[in-house]
């Protein structure tokens, strides 16, 4: 592990200790909650769309969980602004792990992708493509 790895670890710690866009949004276009039962992480994502109904304008989140899940949700809340819902749907696990910049053990991948999964499922529910009360990562 080199200097770059240390930099990303510091970035994760910074997002965990000082989360960006943390809090509930007034009048979001959609809100969705998810959990990772194996770790105890819970995340709520609030999303506001631009007037076109397709572009993500602003994202906030709340939740409780490990450093990886909270840092990932914080980073994701910044990254999603300006994306379209179609671009959000296309995001995969590799996109999240690249955003974090460190190797994630198989046991922690569910923590890292929880925010993305909550945002994606919320978008699908908003668009009428899915009927789900709460997202749960596989146990």
C-alpha positions as CSV (number, residue, x, y, z in Angstrom):
1,X,0.0,0.0,0.0
2,X,1.4,3.3,-1.1
3,X,0.9,6.9,-0.4
4,X,-2.1,7.1,-2.6
5,X,-3.9,4.4,-0.5
6,X,-3.2,6.5,2.6
7,X,-4.7,9.5,0.9
8,X,-7.9,7.6,0.1
9,X,-8.1,6.3,3.6
10,X,-7.9,9.8,4.9
11,X,-10.6,10.9,2.5
12,X,-12.9,8.1,3.8
13,X,-12.2,9.1,7.4
14,X,-12.9,12.8,6.5
15,X,-16.3,11.9,4.9
16,X,-17.1,9.7,7.9
17,X,-16.3,12.3,10.5
18,X,-17.6,15.3,8.4
19,X,-20.3,13.9,6.1
20,X,-21.3,16.1,3.2
21,X,-25.0,16.7,2.5
22,X,-26.0,15.0,5.8
23,X,-29.6,15.7,6.9
24,X,-33.1,15.4,5.8
25,X,-34.4,17.4,2.8
26,X,-37.6,19.3,2.8
27,X,-39.9,18.2,-0.1
28,X,-37.6,15.8,-1.9
29,X,-38.9,14.2,-5.1
30,X,-38.2,10.8,-3.6
31,X,-37.0,9.4,-0.3
32,X,-35.9,5.8,0.3
33,X,-34.4,3.8,3.2
34,X,-32.2,0.8,3.2
35,X,-30.3,-1.4,5.5
36,X,-27.4,-3.8,5.6
37,X,-28.6,-6.4,8.2
38,X,-25.2,-8.1,8.5
39,X,-23.5,-4.9,9.6
40,X,-26.4,-2.9,11.1
41,X,-26.0,0.0,8.6
42,X,-29.1,2.1,7.8
43,X,-29.2,4.9,5.2
44,X,-32.0,7.2,4.1
45,X,-31.5,9.1,0.8
46,X,-33.5,12.1,-0.2
47,X,-33.3,13.2,-3.8
48,X,-34.5,16.4,-5.5
49,X,-34.7,16.3,-9.3
50,X,-34.3,19.3,-11.7
51,X,-37.3,20.6,-13.6
52,X,-36.7,18.1,-16.4
53,X,-37.6,15.2,-14.0
54,X,-34.5,13.3,-15.1
55,X,-31.5,15.1,-13.7
56,X,-30.5,14.8,-10.0
57,X,-30.2,18.3,-8.6
58,X,-29.5,17.6,-4.9
59,X,-29.0,14.6,-2.6
60,X,-29.0,14.4,1.2
61,X,-28.7,11.4,3.4
62,X,-29.1,10.4,7.0
63,X,-28.2,7.2,8.7
64,X,-26.1,5.3,11.1
65,X,-23.4,2.8,10.2
66,X,-19.8,1.9,9.8
67,X,-17.2,4.3,8.4
68,X,-17.3,2.7,4.9
69,X,-21.1,3.0,4.5
70,X,-21.3,6.5,5.9
71,X,-18.3,7.7,3.8
72,X,-19.6,6.1,0.7
73,X,-23.1,7.7,1.2
74,X,-21.4,11.1,1.7
75,X,-19.2,10.8,-1.4
76,X,-22.2,9.5,-3.4
77,X,-24.3,12.5,-2.3
78,X,-21.8,14.7,-4.0
79,X,-21.2,12.6,-7.0
80,X,-24.9,12.1,-7.9
81,X,-25.6,15.9,-8.4
82,X,-25.9,16.5,-12.1
83,X,-26.3,12.8,-13.0
84,X,-29.5,11.6,-14.7
85,X,-31.6,8.9,-13.3
86,X,-30.5,6.6,-16.2
87,X,-26.8,7.3,-15.2
88,X,-27.7,6.4,-11.6
89,X,-29.3,3.2,-12.7
90,X,-26.1,2.2,-14.6
91,X,-23.8,2.7,-11.6
92,X,-22.3,-0.6,-10.4
93,X,-20.2,-1.9,-7.5
94,X,-17.0,-1.1,-9.4
95,X,-18.1,2.6,-9.7
96,X,-18.5,2.8,-5.9
97,X,-15.2,1.0,-5.1
98,X,-13.3,3.3,-7.5
99,X,-14.9,6.3,-5.9
100,X,-13.7,5.1,-2.5
101,X,-10.2,4.5,-3.9
102,X,-9.3,1.6,-1.6
103,X,-9.6,-2.2,-1.8
104,X,-12.8,-3.3,-0.1
105,X,-13.0,-6.8,1.4
106,X,-15.8,-9.0,0.2
107,X,-17.5,-8.7,3.7
108,X,-17.5,-4.8,3.4
109,X,-18.7,-4.5,-0.2
110,X,-22.3,-4.5,1.1
111,X,-21.5,-1.6,3.4
112,X,-19.9,0.3,0.5
113,X,-22.7,-0.1,-2.0
114,X,-25.7,0.4,0.4
115,X,-26.1,4.1,-0.4
116,X,-26.0,3.5,-4.2
117,X,-28.5,0.7,-3.9
118,X,-30.9,2.9,-1.8
119,X,-30.6,5.7,-4.4
120,X,-31.1,3.3,-7.3
121,X,-34.1,1.5,-5.7
122,X,-35.6,4.9,-4.7
123,X,-35.4,6.0,-8.4
124,X,-37.0,2.9,-9.6
125,X,-39.9,3.3,-7.1
126,X,-40.2,6.9,-8.1
127,X,-40.4,5.9,-11.8
128,X,-43.0,3.2,-11.1
129,X,-40.5,0.4,-12.0
130,X,-40.4,-1.2,-8.6
131,X,-42.6,-1.6,-5.5
132,X,-40.5,-1.9,-2.4
133,X,-40.8,-0.5,1.1
134,X,-37.2,-0.8,2.2
135,X,-34.0,-1.9,0.5
136,X,-32.1,-4.7,2.2
137,X,-28.7,-5.9,1.1
138,X,-28.3,-9.6,0.9
139,X,-27.4,-11.2,4.3
